[in-house]
Amino acid sequence: MANVVRAALVQATWTGDPESMVAKHEEHARAAARQGAQVIGFQEVFNAPYFCQVQDPEHYRWAEPVPDGPTTRRMQALARETGMVIVVPVSEVEQSGFYYNTAAVIDADGTVLGTYRKHHIPQVEGFWEKFYFRPGNLGWPVFDTAVGKVGVYICYDRHFPEGWRQLGLGGAQLVYNPSATHRGLSAHLWRLEQPAAAVANEYFVAAINRVGQEEYGDNDFYGTSYFVDPRGQFVGDVASDTEEELVVRDLDFDLIDQVRQQWAFYRDRRPDAYEGLVQP
């Protein structure tokens, strides 16, 4: 019997406040569960606007503790209600002055399995993240969930192949990449990098982008979220570039073994020759 996982993602427009934003995602999750989805992921800092378009201390207010903050607890209840694994990206405050761009991974029974903190923090026009966030310090965890081994890589991380590979070496079968990227900056890379990472590391990738414009800047988030398989092929259609959308797709995890046996990239790695890659 095929090892098929029905997976979902949400690309959403900003509602104007966290309460309605969380409520909207809860309804998307319930709709996904009604379609038989077993795992779902949301976009980068899903319960807030993408405030990093500006540098202003007022935006530290969006941060909350993980896993003991209100949004994570609410998502735990949602996971128990729907029986789905949920990937929950938020702005995290660990203690005063310690902020991270984070995603919690919640198992289908509501257990918080752990968190991933974004490693690579951009500081360019419209993406002033170093003003807010410290670099991630929790490594590259792969979470053993009810649907299989799930990893997370957040937005700007996707430009760096090292983390993709670490997740593959950790056994990831599906990697969620919650993002916030806009037209004109790197749109031509959006349909290139994640499929290339899926091929190089031989797993499924869920690429999630925000959609629409928000009040803190001119970024026009272009959606086009998708799932891609280990052969680099889109699973179903790519989402709209202008409209909010729930995407639900069947992922055949048996394809991972087939591709790894056929292409054998992990067999032919040469870590003994790579020491120069980690020299500063």
Contacts in CASP RR format, 6 or more apart in sequence:
PFRMAT RR
TARGET T0000
AUTHOR 0000-0000-0000
METHOD contacts of the structure
MODEL  1
MANVVRAALVQATWTGDPESMVAKHEEHARAAARQGAQVIGFQEVFNAPY
FCQVQDPEHYRWAEPVPDGPTTRRMQALARETGMVIVVPVSEVEQSGFYY
NTAAVIDADGTVLGTYRKHHIPQVEGFWEKFYFRPGNLGWPVFDTAVGKV
GVYICYDRHFPEGWRQLGLGGAQLVYNPSATHRGLSAHLWRLEQPAAAVA
NEYFVAAINRVGQEEYGDNDFYGTSYFVDPRGQFVGDVASDTEEELVVRD
LDFDLIDQVRQQWAFYRDRRPDAYEGLVQP
2 252 0 8 1.000
2 254 0 8 1.000
3 252 0 8 1.000
3 253 0 8 1.000
3 254 0 8 1.000
4 250 0 8 1.000
4 251 0 8 1.000
4 252 0 8 1.000
4 253 0 8 1.000
5 38 0 8 1.000
5 39 0 8 1.000
5 147 0 8 1.000
5 148 0 8 1.000
5 174 0 8 1.000
5 250 0 8 1.000
5 251 0 8 1.000
5 253 0 8 1.000
6 35 0 8 1.000
6 36 0 8 1.000
6 37 0 8 1.000
6 38 0 8 1.000
6 39 0 8 1.000
6 248 0 8 1.000
6 249 0 8 1.000
6 250 0 8 1.000
6 251 0 8 1.000
7 37 0 8 1.000
7 38 0 8 1.000
7 39 0 8 1.000
7 40 0 8 1.000
7 147 0 8 1.000
7 174 0 8 1.000
7 204 0 8 1.000
7 206 0 8 1.000
7 227 0 8 1.000
7 248 0 8 1.000
7 249 0 8 1.000
7 250 0 8 1.000
7 251 0 8 1.000
8 28 0 8 1.000
8 29 0 8 1.000
8 32 0 8 1.000
8 35 0 8 1.000
8 37 0 8 1.000
8 39 0 8 1.000
8 40 0 8 1.000
8 41 0 8 1.000
8 84 0 8 1.000
8 246 0 8 1.000
8 247 0 8 1.000
8 248 0 8 1.000
8 249 0 8 1.000
9 40 0 8 1.000
9 41 0 8 1.000
9 42 0 8 1.000
9 176 0 8 1.000
9 206 0 8 1.000
9 208 0 8 1.000
9 225 0 8 1.000
9 227 0 8 1.000
9 246 0 8 1.000
9 247 0 8 1.000
10 25 0 8 1.000
10 28 0 8 1.000
10 29 0 8 1.000
10 32 0 8 1.000
10 40 0 8 1.000
10 41 0 8 1.000
10 42 0 8 1.000
10 43 0 8 1.000
10 46 0 8 1.000
10 208 0 8 1.000
10 244 0 8 1.000
10 245 0 8 1.000
10 246 0 8 1.000
10 247 0 8 1.000
11 43 0 8 1.000
11 208 0 8 1.000
11 209 0 8 1.000
11 210 0 8 1.000
11 211 0 8 1.000
11 223 0 8 1.000
11 225 0 8 1.000
11 239 0 8 1.000
11 240 0 8 1.000
11 244 0 8 1.000
11 245 0 8 1.000
11 247 0 8 1.000
12 21 0 8 1.000
12 24 0 8 1.000
12 25 0 8 1.000
12 28 0 8 1.000
12 42 0 8 1.000
12 43 0 8 1.000
12 46 0 8 1.000
12 210 0 8 1.000
12 211 0 8 1.000
12 244 0 8 1.000
13 210 0 8 1.000
13 211 0 8 1.000
13 212 0 8 1.000
13 244 0 8 1.000
14 21 0 8 1.000
14 49 0 8 1.000
14 50 0 8 1.000
14 210 0 8 1.000
14 212 0 8 1.000
14 214 0 8 1.000
14 215 0 8 1.000
15 21 0 8 1.000
15 24 0 8 1.000
16 49 0 8 1.000
16 215 0 8 1.000
18 47 0 8 1.000
18 48 0 8 1.000
18 62 0 8 1.000
18 71 0 8 1.000
21 46 0 8 1.000
21 47 0 8 1.000
21 48 0 8 1.000
22 47 0 8 1.000
22 71 0 8 1.000
22 74 0 8 1.000
25 42 0 8 1.000
25 46 0 8 1.000
25 47 0 8 1.000
26 74 0 8 1.000
26 78 0 8 1.000
28 40 0 8 1.000
28 246 0 8 1.000
29 40 0 8 1.000
29 78 0 8 1.000
29 82 0 8 1.000
29 84 0 8 1.000
29 86 0 8 1.000
30 81 0 8 1.000
30 82 0 8 1.000
31 246 0 8 1.000
32 40 0 8 1.000
32 82 0 8 1.000
32 84 0 8 1.000
32 246 0 8 1.000
32 248 0 8 1.000
33 82 0 8 1.000
33 83 0 8 1.000
33 84 0 8 1.000
35 248 0 8 1.000
36 248 0 8 1.000
37 84 0 8 1.000
37 248 0 8 1.000
38 83 0 8 1.000
38 84 0 8 1.000
38 85 0 8 1.000
38 108 0 8 1.000
38 146 0 8 1.000
38 147 0 8 1.000
39 84 0 8 1.000
39 85 0 8 1.000
39 86 0 8 1.000
39 87 0 8 1.000
39 145 0 8 1.000
39 147 0 8 1.000
39 150 0 8 1.000
39 174 0 8 1.000
40 84 0 8 1.000
40 85 0 8 1.000
40 86 0 8 1.000
40 87 0 8 1.000
41 86 0 8 1.000
41 87 0 8 1.000
41 88 0 8 1.000
41 176 0 8 1.000
41 178 0 8 1.000
41 206 0 8 1.000
41 208 0 8 1.000
42 86 0 8 1.000
42 87 0 8 1.000
42 88 0 8 1.000
42 89 0 8 1.000
42 178 0 8 1.000
42 208 0 8 1.000
43 89 0 8 1.000
43 178 0 8 1.000
43 179 0 8 1.000
43 180 0 8 1.000
43 208 0 8 1.000
43 209 0 8 1.000
43 210 0 8 1.000
44 50 0 8 1.000
44 89 0 8 1.000
44 101 0 8 1.000
44 154 0 8 1.000
44 155 0 8 1.000
44 178 0 8 1.000
44 179 0 8 1.000
44 180 0 8 1.000
44 208 0 8 1.000
44 210 0 8 1.000
45 51 0 8 1.000
45 62 0 8 1.000
45 89 0 8 1.000
45 90 0 8 1.000
45 91 0 8 1.000
45 101 0 8 1.000
45 180 0 8 1.000
46 88 0 8 1.000
46 89 0 8 1.000
46 90 0 8 1.000
46 178 0 8 1.000
47 62 0 8 1.000
47 71 0 8 1.000
47 90 0 8 1.000
48 62 0 8 1.000
48 90 0 8 1.000
48 91 0 8 1.000
49 62 0 8 1.000
49 214 0 8 1.000
49 215 0 8 1.000
49 216 0 8 1.000
50 180 0 8 1.000
50 210 0 8 1.000
50 214 0 8 1.000
50 216 0 8 1.000
50 219 0 8 1.000
50 221 0 8 1.000
51 59 0 8 1.000
51 62 0 8 1.000
51 132 0 8 1.000
51 216 0 8 1.000
52 59 0 8 1.000
52 126 0 8 1.000
52 127 0 8 1.000
52 128 0 8 1.000
52 129 0 8 1.000
52 131 0 8 1.000
52 132 0 8 1.000
52 180 0 8 1.000
53 126 0 8 1.000
53 127 0 8 1.000
53 128 0 8 1.000
53 214 0 8 1.000
53 216 0 8 1.000
53 217 0 8 1.000
53 218 0 8 1.000
53 219 0 8 1.000
54 126 0 8 1.000
54 128 0 8 1.000
54 216 0 8 1.000
54 217 0 8 1.000
55 128 0 8 1.000
55 131 0 8 1.000
59 132 0 8 1.000
60 93 0 8 1.000
60 99 0 8 1.000
60 132 0 8 1.000
62 91 0 8 1.000
63 90 0 8 1.000
63 91 0 8 1.000
63 92 0 8 1.000
63 93 0 8 1.000
63 99 0 8 1.000
64 70 0 8 1.000
64 71 0 8 1.000
64 72 0 8 1.000
64 90 0 8 1.000
64 91 0 8 1.000
64 92 0 8 1.000
64 93 0 8 1.000
65 72 0 8 1.000
65 92 0 8 1.000
65 93 0 8 1.000
65 94 0 8 1.000
66 72 0 8 1.000
66 90 0 8 1.000
66 92 0 8 1.000
66 102 0 8 1.000
66 104 0 8 1.000
66 115 0 8 1.000
67 73 0 8 1.000
67 76 0 8 1.000
67 104 0 8 1.000
67 112 0 8 1.000
67 114 0 8 1.000
67 115 0 8 1.000
71 88 0 8 1.000
71 90 0 8 1.000
72 88 0 8 1.000
72 90 0 8 1.000
72 104 0 8 1.000
72 106 0 8 1.000
72 112 0 8 1.000
75 86 0 8 1.000
75 88 0 8 1.000
75 104 0 8 1.000
75 106 0 8 1.000
76 106 0 8 1.000
76 110 0 8 1.000
76 111 0 8 1.000
76 112 0 8 1.000
77 110 0 8 1.000
78 84 0 8 1.000
78 86 0 8 1.000
79 85 0 8 1.000
79 86 0 8 1.000
79 106 0 8 1.000
79 107 0 8 1.000
79 108 0 8 1.000
79 109 0 8 1.000
79 110 0 8 1.000
80 109 0 8 1.000
80 110 0 8 1.000
83 108 0 8 1.000
83 109 0 8 1.000
83 146 0 8 1.000
84 108 0 8 1.000
85 105 0 8 1.000
85 106 0 8 1.000
85 107 0 8 1.000
85 108 0 8 1.000
85 145 0 8 1.000
85 146 0 8 1.000
85 147 0 8 1.000
85 150 0 8 1.000
86 105 0 8 1.000
86 106 0 8 1.000
87 103 0 8 1.000
87 104 0 8 1.000
87 105 0 8 1.000
87 106 0 8 1.000
87 150 0 8 1.000
87 152 0 8 1.000
87 176 0 8 1.000
87 178 0 8 1.000
88 103 0 8 1.000
88 104 0 8 1.000
88 105 0 8 1.000
88 106 0 8 1.000
89 101 0 8 1.000
89 102 0 8 1.000
89 103 0 8 1.000
89 152 0 8 1.000
89 154 0 8 1.000
89 178 0 8 1.000
90 102 0 8 1.000
90 103 0 8 1.000
90 104 0 8 1.000
91 99 0 8 1.000
91 100 0 8 1.000
91 101 0 8 1.000
91 102 0 8 1.000
91 132 0 8 1.000
91 133 0 8 1.000
92 99 0 8 1.000
92 100 0 8 1.000
92 101 0 8 1.000
92 102 0 8 1.000
92 115 0 8 1.000
92 117 0 8 1.000
93 99 0 8 1.000
94 100 0 8 1.000
98 134 0 8 1.000
99 132 0 8 1.000
99 133 0 8 1.000
99 134 0 8 1.000
100 117 0 8 1.000
100 118 0 8 1.000
100 133 0 8 1.000
100 134 0 8 1.000
100 136 0 8 1.000
101 117 0 8 1.000
101 118 0 8 1.000
101 121 0 8 1.000
101 129 0 8 1.000
101 132 0 8 1.000
101 133 0 8 1.000
101 136 0 8 1.000
101 154 0 8 1.000
101 155 0 8 1.000
102 115 0 8 1.000
102 116 0 8 1.000
102 117 0 8 1.000
102 118 0 8 1.000
103 115 0 8 1.000
103 116 0 8 1.000
103 152 0 8 1.000
103 154 0 8 1.000
103 176 0 8 1.000
103 178 0 8 1.000
104 112 0 8 1.000
104 114 0 8 1.000
104 115 0 8 1.000
105 112 0 8 1.000
105 113 0 8 1.000
105 114 0 8 1.000
105 115 0 8 1.000
105 116 0 8 1.000
105 143 0 8 1.000
105 145 0 8 1.000
105 150 0 8 1.000
105 151 0 8 1.000
105 152 0 8 1.000
106 112 0 8 1.000
106 113 0 8 1.000
107 113 0 8 1.000
107 143 0 8 1.000
107 145 0 8 1.000
107 146 0 8 1.000
108 145 0 8 1.000
108 146 0 8 1.000
108 147 0 8 1.000
109 146 0 8 1.000
113 143 0 8 1.000
113 144 0 8 1.000
113 145 0 8 1.000
114 141 0 8 1.000
114 143 0 8 1.000
115 138 0 8 1.000
115 141 0 8 1.000
116 138 0 8 1.000
116 139 0 8 1.000
116 140 0 8 1.000
116 141 0 8 1.000
116 151 0 8 1.000
116 152 0 8 1.000
116 153 0 8 1.000
116 154 0 8 1.000
117 135 0 8 1.000
117 136 0 8 1.000
117 137 0 8 1.000
117 138 0 8 1.000
117 139 0 8 1.000
118 133 0 8 1.000
118 135 0 8 1.000
118 136 0 8 1.000
118 154 0 8 1.000
118 155 0 8 1.000
118 156 0 8 1.000
118 157 0 8 1.000
119 135 0 8 1.000
119 136 0 8 1.000
119 139 0 8 1.000
119 157 0 8 1.000
119 160 0 8 1.000
119 163 0 8 1.000
120 135 0 8 1.000
120 156 0 8 1.000
120 157 0 8 1.000
120 159 0 8 1.000
120 160 0 8 1.000
121 129 0 8 1.000
121 130 0 8 1.000
121 133 0 8 1.000
121 134 0 8 1.000
121 135 0 8 1.000
121 156 0 8 1.000
122 129 0 8 1.000
122 130 0 8 1.000
122 156 0 8 1.000
123 129 0 8 1.000
123 130 0 8 1.000
123 131 0 8 1.000
126 217 0 8 1.000
126 219 0 8 1.000
127 156 0 8 1.000
129 156 0 8 1.000
139 166 0 8 1.000
140 163 0 8 1.000
140 166 0 8 1.000
140 167 0 8 1.000
140 170 0 8 1.000
141 151 0 8 1.000
142 149 0 8 1.000
142 150 0 8 1.000
142 151 0 8 1.000
142 167 0 8 1.000
142 168 0 8 1.000
142 170 0 8 1.000
142 171 0 8 1.000
142 172 0 8 1.000
143 149 0 8 1.000
143 150 0 8 1.000
143 151 0 8 1.000
147 174 0 8 1.000
148 173 0 8 1.000
148 174 0 8 1.000
148 253 0 8 1.000
149 170 0 8 1.000
149 171 0 8 1.000
149 172 0 8 1.000
149 173 0 8 1.000
149 174 0 8 1.000
150 172 0 8 1.000
150 173 0 8 1.000
150 174 0 8 1.000
150 175 0 8 1.000
150 176 0 8 1.000
151 167 0 8 1.000
151 172 0 8 1.000
151 174 0 8 1.000
151 175 0 8 1.000
151 176 0 8 1.000
152 175 0 8 1.000
152 176 0 8 1.000
152 177 0 8 1.000
152 178 0 8 1.000
153 163 0 8 1.000
153 164 0 8 1.000
153 167 0 8 1.000
153 175 0 8 1.000
153 176 0 8 1.000
153 177 0 8 1.000
154 177 0 8 1.000
154 178 0 8 1.000
154 179 0 8 1.000
155 177 0 8 1.000
155 178 0 8 1.000
155 179 0 8 1.000
155 180 0 8 1.000
155 181 0 8 1.000
157 163 0 8 1.000
157 177 0 8 1.000
158 164 0 8 1.000
158 177 0 8 1.000
158 179 0 8 1.000
158 193 0 8 1.000
158 194 0 8 1.000
158 197 0 8 1.000
158 207 0 8 1.000
159 189 0 8 1.000
159 193 0 8 1.000
161 197 0 8 1.000
161 200 0 8 1.000
162 277 0 8 1.000
164 175 0 8 1.000
164 197 0 8 1.000
164 200 0 8 1.000
164 201 0 8 1.000
165 200 0 8 1.000
165 201 0 8 1.000
167 175 0 8 1.000
167 201 0 8 1.000
167 203 0 8 1.000
168 201 0 8 1.000
168 202 0 8 1.000
168 203 0 8 1.000
169 266 0 8 1.000
171 203 0 8 1.000
172 201 0 8 1.000
172 203 0 8 1.000
173 203 0 8 1.000
173 204 0 8 1.000
173 253 0 8 1.000
173 256 0 8 1.000
174 203 0 8 1.000
174 204 0 8 1.000
174 205 0 8 1.000
174 206 0 8 1.000
174 251 0 8 1.000
174 253 0 8 1.000
175 197 0 8 1.000
175 203 0 8 1.000
175 204 0 8 1.000
175 205 0 8 1.000
175 206 0 8 1.000
176 205 0 8 1.000
176 206 0 8 1.000
176 208 0 8 1.000
177 194 0 8 1.000
177 205 0 8 1.000
177 206 0 8 1.000
177 207 0 8 1.000
177 208 0 8 1.000
178 208 0 8 1.000
179 207 0 8 1.000
179 208 0 8 1.000
179 209 0 8 1.000
179 210 0 8 1.000
180 209 0 8 1.000
180 210 0 8 1.000
180 219 0 8 1.000
180 221 0 8 1.000
181 187 0 8 1.000
181 190 0 8 1.000
181 209 0 8 1.000
181 210 0 8 1.000
181 221 0 8 1.000
181 222 0 8 1.000
182 219 0 8 1.000
182 220 0 8 1.000
182 221 0 8 1.000
182 222 0 8 1.000
183 220 0 8 1.000
183 222 0 8 1.000
187 222 0 8 1.000
190 207 0 8 1.000
190 209 0 8 1.000
190 222 0 8 1.000
190 224 0 8 1.000
191 224 0 8 1.000
191 226 0 8 1.000
191 238 0 8 1.000
194 205 0 8 1.000
194 207 0 8 1.000
194 226 0 8 1.000
194 228 0 8 1.000
195 205 0 8 1.000
195 228 0 8 1.000
195 232 0 8 1.000
195 233 0 8 1.000
195 234 0 8 1.000
196 232 0 8 1.000
197 205 0 8 1.000
198 204 0 8 1.000
198 205 0 8 1.000
198 228 0 8 1.000
198 229 0 8 1.000
198 230 0 8 1.000
198 231 0 8 1.000
198 232 0 8 1.000
199 230 0 8 1.000
199 231 0 8 1.000
199 232 0 8 1.000
200 265 0 8 1.000
201 265 0 8 1.000
202 230 0 8 1.000
202 256 0 8 1.000
202 259 0 8 1.000
202 260 0 8 1.000
202 263 0 8 1.000
202 265 0 8 1.000
202 266 0 8 1.000
203 230 0 8 1.000
203 256 0 8 1.000
204 227 0 8 1.000
204 228 0 8 1.000
204 229 0 8 1.000
204 230 0 8 1.000
204 235 0 8 1.000
204 251 0 8 1.000
204 253 0 8 1.000
204 256 0 8 1.000
205 227 0 8 1.000
205 228 0 8 1.000
206 225 0 8 1.000
206 226 0 8 1.000
206 227 0 8 1.000
207 225 0 8 1.000
207 226 0 8 1.000
207 227 0 8 1.000
207 228 0 8 1.000
208 225 0 8 1.000
209 221 0 8 1.000
209 222 0 8 1.000
209 223 0 8 1.000
209 224 0 8 1.000
209 225 0 8 1.000
210 221 0 8 1.000
210 223 0 8 1.000
211 221 0 8 1.000
211 222 0 8 1.000
211 223 0 8 1.000
211 240 0 8 1.000
211 241 0 8 1.000
211 242 0 8 1.000
211 243 0 8 1.000
211 244 0 8 1.000
211 245 0 8 1.000
212 220 0 8 1.000
212 221 0 8 1.000
212 222 0 8 1.000
212 223 0 8 1.000
212 242 0 8 1.000
213 219 0 8 1.000
213 220 0 8 1.000
213 221 0 8 1.000
214 221 0 8 1.000
222 241 0 8 1.000
222 242 0 8 1.000
223 239 0 8 1.000
223 240 0 8 1.000
223 241 0 8 1.000
223 242 0 8 1.000
223 245 0 8 1.000
224 238 0 8 1.000
224 239 0 8 1.000
224 240 0 8 1.000
224 241 0 8 1.000
225 238 0 8 1.000
225 239 0 8 1.000
225 245 0 8 1.000
225 247 0 8 1.000
226 234 0 8 1.000
226 235 0 8 1.000
226 236 0 8 1.000
226 237 0 8 1.000
226 238 0 8 1.000
226 239 0 8 1.000
226 247 0 8 1.000
227 234 0 8 1.000
227 235 0 8 1.000
227 236 0 8 1.000
227 247 0 8 1.000
227 249 0 8 1.000
227 251 0 8 1.000
228 234 0 8 1.000
228 235 0 8 1.000
229 235 0 8 1.000
229 251 0 8 1.000
229 252 0 8 1.000
229 255 0 8 1.000
230 255 0 8 1.000
230 256 0 8 1.000
230 259 0 8 1.000
230 260 0 8 1.000
231 255 0 8 1.000
231 259 0 8 1.000
235 249 0 8 1.000
235 250 0 8 1.000
235 251 0 8 1.000
236 249 0 8 1.000
239 245 0 8 1.000
239 247 0 8 1.000
260 266 0 8 1.000
END
